[in-house]
């Protein structure tokens, strides 16, 4: 069995359901996802300033 690849992901997403769907797809794809979901530009700026992310996914 292959070990899941770690992935730090910031979701800029106003829908919790959509974020959960993305999370499930990433985990099904073999990623060990650490994530945070924000809904606003201010939340995104704060999250970007506080942590280092591998990817930012947005439904903009």
N, C-alpha and C positions, 0 to 999 in steps of 0.2 A: 504494500500500500504506500502511495506517495504521500509525503507530508504536505499539508496545505501551505501555500505561499502567503506570508503575511502581507497585508495591505491596509494602509491607513487612509480612510476615505471620508471626505467631507461631503455630505449631501446638502445642497442648497435646494430645498424641496418643501413646498407648502403642504403637501399631502403625506401624512404618516403612512397611509396604505401604499402609496407609490414607493416611498423609501423602503418599506418592508419588502416589497416586490424586488427592488434593485438589490437589496441585501441578500435575499434568498438566491437570486440568480448568480451573484458573485460567489457566494458560498458553494453553490452547486458547481460552479466553474473551477473550484479548487483553491479558493482564496480563504485565508483566515482573516476575516475583516474586523478591524477596529474602526468604529465610525462615530460621527456626530452628525446630527441633523439640525440645520438652522433654516429659518423661514425668511429672513430679511437681509438686506444689504449690510446693515449694521452688525447683525449676527455673524455674517460671513467675514466681515473685516475683523471682528473680535476673534473668531476661531482661527483665522489665518495668522493673526499676530501671536496667538498663544501656543500653537502646535505646528509641527511640520507634517504635511500631508503628502501622500504619494499621488493622490488624485482628488480632484474636485468635480463632482457630478451635479449638474444643474438642469432644471427643466425650463430655463428661461426661454 
